[in-house]
Amino acid sequence: MLDHDSPEFPARDSAPDALALGFDLDLTLADTRAGISAVYAALADETGVAIDTAAVVARIGPPLEEELAYWFPSGEVPAMAARYRAMYADVAVPATVLMPGAAEALEAVRAKGGRTVVVSGKNQADTERTVRFLGLPVDVVVGGFFGADKGVALRRHGVGAYIGDHTGDVDAARAAEAVAVGVATGSFDSAALSAYGADVVLPDLLAFPGWLGEYSGA
C-alpha cells in the first residue's frame, strides 16, 4: 500500500493494463454519506458552528480541507481537519455501507483475472480502514489524492480504466491515459459526467459487469 507522502511515483514506462481497473471509494464503492454527515454533526456540536450536513454530503469528493473552509476560518481549518480525522474511524467507518453493485463489480474484475486498485481522496489510514471494514477484496489501496493528482497513482499501477462518480475522477483517468468510466451515484448525474468528458457513463455499479464484458482487452 502507498500513501500520499511517499516519494513521487515514477512515470509509467509501458502501456496501461486493460485488466488493471481503478476505483474511487466514496460514493463509488462505499456509501460514506451517513458516516461523513455524522462526523460533521459531531464537529458542529463540539465547536458550536452551524454546519449544513446535507450540503456537505452533496459535495463529497474533494479534499477535506476544501470542505472545512466553507465552515471555518482558514486559520482554523488545519485543527478542524485533525479533529475530523481523529473522529472518523469511530464515527464514520462503522456507518459506512457498500454501494449497490460494488461487490459484484470487484468480483467481475477478479473473474476476468484482473487487478483492482482503489485510489481515493480520503487520507491513507481512513481509506484502508474503510476498505477493511467493508471487506473489499482489492489488490492495492492508495489514499490522499484528488482529481488529476490521482493519475500519479493510477499510472504507477498501470491502470487501464478508472471508475468514479466525480468529474475529478474523469480528470484522474485523463491524467493516467486511462478509460474514464463515470458512475452516476454521486453529485453528478449521467448527463453531467458525459458532458465533462467521461468515455463511458453507467447509472451505477450494478451495470459494471455488463460493461466489463464488452470492454476491449477485458
C-alpha positions in Angstrom: 0.0 0.0 0.0 1.2 3.5 -0.8 0.4 6.8 0.9 0.3 10.4 -0.3 3.6 11.2 1.5 5.5 8.6 -0.5 8.2 9.8 -2.9 6.7 10.8 -6.3 5.6 7.8 -8.3 7.8 7.1 -11.4 6.3 7.7 -14.8 4.8 4.6 -16.4 7.1 3.1 -19.0 4.6 0.8 -20.6 1.1 0.9 -21.9 -1.8 0.7 -19.4 -3.0 -2.8 -18.5 -6.7 -3.2 -19.6 -7.2 -5.7 -16.8 -6.0 -3.3 -14.1 -9.2 -1.5 -13.0 -9.1 1.5 -10.7 -12.0 2.5 -8.4 -12.8 5.6 -6.5 -14.0 4.9 -2.9 -16.6 7.4 -1.6 -19.9 7.1 -3.5 -18.4 4.7 -5.9 -17.6 1.6 -3.9 -18.5 2.9 -0.5 -21.6 4.8 0.7 -20.0 7.1 3.2 -22.8 9.7 3.3 -24.2 8.8 6.7 -20.7 8.5 8.3 -19.4 11.8 6.9 -22.6 13.5 8.0 -22.2 12.1 11.5 -18.7 13.4 11.8 -19.6 16.9 10.7 -22.6 16.9 13.1 -20.2 15.9 15.9 -17.8 18.7 14.9 -20.7 21.2 14.9 -21.7 20.1 18.4 -18.1 20.5 19.7 -17.4 23.9 18.1 -20.9 25.5 18.1 -20.5 26.2 14.4 -23.7 25.5 12.4 -22.8 23.0 9.6 -25.3 22.1 6.9 -24.5 18.4 6.7 -26.8 18.0 3.6 -24.6 20.5 1.8 -21.5 18.7 2.9 -22.8 15.3 1.6 -23.8 16.9 -1.7 -20.1 17.9 -2.2 -18.4 14.6 -1.2 -15.2 14.1 -3.3 -12.8 17.0 -2.9 -10.2 17.1 -0.1 -11.4 17.5 3.4 -9.7 20.9 3.9 -11.7 22.3 1.0 -15.0 21.4 2.6 -14.0 22.6 6.0 -13.1 26.0 4.5 -16.9 26.5 3.9 -17.5 26.4 7.6 -14.4 27.6 9.5 -11.9 30.5 9.0 -8.8 29.4 7.1 -6.6 29.6 10.2 -8.8 27.0 12.0 -9.0 24.5 9.1 -5.9 22.5 10.0 -7.0 22.0 13.6 -10.6 21.1 12.4 -9.2 18.6 9.9 -7.1 16.9 12.6 -10.2 16.7 14.8 -12.3 15.3 12.0 -9.7 12.6 11.2 -9.5 11.8 14.9 -13.2 11.0 15.0 -13.5 9.4 11.6 -12.5 5.8 12.5 -15.0 5.5 15.4 -17.9 7.6 14.0 -17.9 7.3 10.2 -16.4 3.9 9.4 -19.0 1.9 11.3 -21.7 3.8 9.5 -20.3 3.1 6.0 -22.0 0.5 3.7 -21.3 -0.8 0.2 -22.7 1.0 -2.8 -25.1 -1.2 -4.8 -23.2 -3.4 -7.1 -19.8 -2.8 -5.5 -19.1 -6.4 -4.5 -20.3 -7.6 -7.9 -18.1 -5.2 -9.7 -15.0 -6.3 -7.9 -15.9 -9.9 -8.4 -16.4 -9.3 -12.1 -12.8 -8.0 -12.4 -11.5 -10.9 -10.4 -13.3 -13.3 -12.6 -11.5 -11.9 -15.6 -8.2 -12.4 -13.9 -7.8 -8.6 -13.4 -6.4 -6.4 -10.6 -8.3 -3.8 -8.7 -6.7 -0.6 -7.4 -8.6 1.8 -5.1 -7.4 5.4 -5.3 -9.2 7.8 -3.0 -9.1 11.4 -1.9 -9.6 10.2 1.7 -6.4 10.0 3.7 -4.5 6.8 3.6 -5.4 5.5 7.0 -9.1 6.0 6.7 -9.1 4.7 3.1 -7.5 1.5 4.4 -9.9 1.3 7.4 -12.9 1.7 5.1 -11.7 -0.9 2.7 -11.1 -3.3 5.6 -14.4 -2.6 7.3 -16.3 -3.3 4.1 -14.2 -6.4 3.3 -13.4 -5.2 -0.2 -11.1 -7.7 -1.9 -8.9 -5.2 -3.7 -5.2 -5.5 -4.6 -3.9 -2.0 -3.9 -5.2 0.9 -1.7 -4.0 4.4 -2.2 -5.3 7.4 -0.3 -4.7 11.1 -0.3 -5.1 12.0 -4.0 -7.9 14.0 -5.7 -8.6 14.9 -9.3 -5.7 14.8 -11.8 -3.3 14.0 -8.9 -4.8 10.6 -8.7 -3.3 10.0 -12.1 0.1 9.6 -10.5 -1.0 6.5 -8.5 -3.0 5.2 -11.4 0.0 5.4 -13.8 2.2 3.8 -11.2 -0.1 0.7 -11.1 -0.7 0.6 -14.8 -4.5 1.2 -14.5 -6.3 0.9 -17.8 -9.6 2.3 -16.7 -10.7 4.3 -13.7 -14.2 4.2 -12.3 -15.6 7.1 -10.2 -18.6 9.3 -9.5 -17.0 12.7 -9.7 -15.8 14.9 -12.5 -12.4 14.9 -10.7 -12.3 11.1 -11.4 -12.6 11.9 -15.1 -9.6 14.2 -14.6 -7.8 11.3 -12.9 -8.4 8.9 -15.7 -7.2 11.5 -18.3 -4.0 12.2 -16.3 -3.3 8.4 -16.3 -4.2 8.0 -20.0 -6.9 5.5 -18.9 -10.5 5.0 -19.9 -12.8 7.3 -17.8 -15.8 5.4 -16.5 -18.3 7.6 -14.7 -21.0 6.2 -12.4 -23.9 8.5 -11.7 -24.1 7.6 -8.0 -22.7 10.9 -6.5 -23.5 14.5 -7.1 -23.0 14.4 -10.8 -25.7 12.8 -13.0 -25.1 10.9 -16.2 -25.6 14.0 -18.3 -23.0 15.9 -16.3 -20.5 13.2 -16.4 -20.9 12.7 -20.2 -20.7 16.5 -20.8 -17.5 16.6 -18.7 -15.9 14.0 -21.0 -16.3 10.6 -19.4 -15.7 7.9 -22.0 -18.4 5.7 -20.5 -21.2 6.5 -18.1 -23.1 3.9 -16.1 -26.1 4.5 -13.9 -24.4 2.6 -11.0 -22.0 -0.3 -10.4 -24.8 -2.8 -11.0 -24.3 -2.1 -14.7 -20.5 -2.5 -14.4 -20.2 -6.3 -15.1 -22.1 -5.9 -18.3 -19.8 -3.1 -19.4 -16.7 -5.1 -18.4 -17.9 -8.0 -20.5 -17.7 -5.7 -23.6 -14.6 -3.7 -22.6 -11.8 -4.2 -25.1 -9.0 -6.1 -23.7 -11.0 -7.5 -20.8 
